Amino acid sequence: MRIFVAGATGVIGRRLVPLLVAQGHEVTALSRRASALPGVETVTGDVYDAAGLREVVAAARPEVVMHQLTDLTARDFAANLRIRREGTRNLVDAALAAGVRRVISQSIAWAYEPGDGLATESTPLDVDAPDASRRGSVGAVAALEEMTAEAPEWVALRYGMLYGPDTWYTKGGAMADAAAAGQLPTGPDITSFLHVDDAAAAAVSALTWPSGPVNIVDNTPAAASDWVPSFAQSVGAPPPSAPPSPRTPWARGATNGHARTTLGWVPTHPTWQSGFYA
């Protein structure tokens, strides 16, 4: 299968591309900077250059386009919102113009509206959130998924909070620094985590999944009061000292029931409880 991967040098992309190559797929990798990836054709391009992007996608003649684009290296959340809106628009347009059959995009599992219990794929997104910052963030996620769904076949991978090598949640990462400074509060807010290797593996599996959004999270959503002390210990930080945070209504976690029972996806790291120490 011919696959075009946008974001091939990102945290997930660097793990995804070798998995695709190992399965015998013909991969074209998009990078903003000239760089060679083993076993694939690497093309240089800018997702904000709509015309140029159309040219490189058309030249690759892909059957599938994978959208793993983010812009969070400098924790620039505005840049990440822009790539979700403008970058996705240009990438999907290029895919449709090239006759691509399937688009698989990276989304998130914490954009759901407030409520009791874990969110499922049918839970509405929090597009009318009263907080302007969250409303803008969720709006960009909703736009990304709506554009992805313009393809004849599509999957929006609603990833949990990524942890593991090269993420914020690892030794030397941003959240490890926050834990060391005693700035990670405990409390009742629920997080659904996901090891970065499982994120890449799910993207490969999505090549054959039916169209729709899918929660890709581990089996154990947890309150900050449970996971923060464990994470701090795993990165060599002292026990948490920040006061507990009040309940955030939308921080409800998500369930992977659809991915596990319907699609047959099984995470290699089923829970953060062991995954933090892996």
HELIX and SHEET records of a PDB file:
HELIX    1   1 GLY A   13  ALA A   22  1                                  10    
HELIX    2   2 ALA A   50  ALA A   60  1                                  11    
HELIX    3   3 PHE A   77  ARG A   82  1                                   6    
HELIX    4   4 ILE A   83  GLY A   87  3                                   5    
HELIX    5   5 THR A   88  ALA A   97  1                                  10    
HELIX    6   6 ALA A  132  THR A  148  1                                  17    
HELIX    7   7 ALA A  174  ALA A  180  1                                   7    
HELIX    8   8 VAL A  196  SER A  205  1                                  10    
HELIX    9   9 ALA A  206  THR A  208  5                                   3    
HELIX   10  10 ALA A  224  SER A  234  1                                  11    
HELIX   11  11 GLY A  257  GLY A  257  1                                   1    
HELIX   12  12 HIS A  258  THR A  262  3                                   5    
HELIX   13  13 TRP A  272  GLY A  275  1                                   4    
SHEET    1   A 7 GLU A  41  THR A  44  0                                        
SHEET    2   A 7 GLU A  26  SER A  31  1                                        
SHEET    3   A 7 ARG A   2  ALA A   6  1                                        
SHEET    4   A 7 VAL A  64  HIS A  67  1                                        
SHEET    5   A 7 ARG A 102  ILE A 108  1                                        
SHEET    6   A 7 GLU A 153  TYR A 159  1                                        
SHEET    7   A 7 GLY A 212  ILE A 216  1                                        
SHEET    1   B 2 MET A 161  TYR A 163  0                                        
SHEET    2   B 2 PHE A 193  HIS A 195  1                                        
SHEET    1   C 2 ILE A 190  THR A 191  0                                        
SHEET    2   C 2 ALA A 222  ALA A 223 -1                                        
END                                                                             
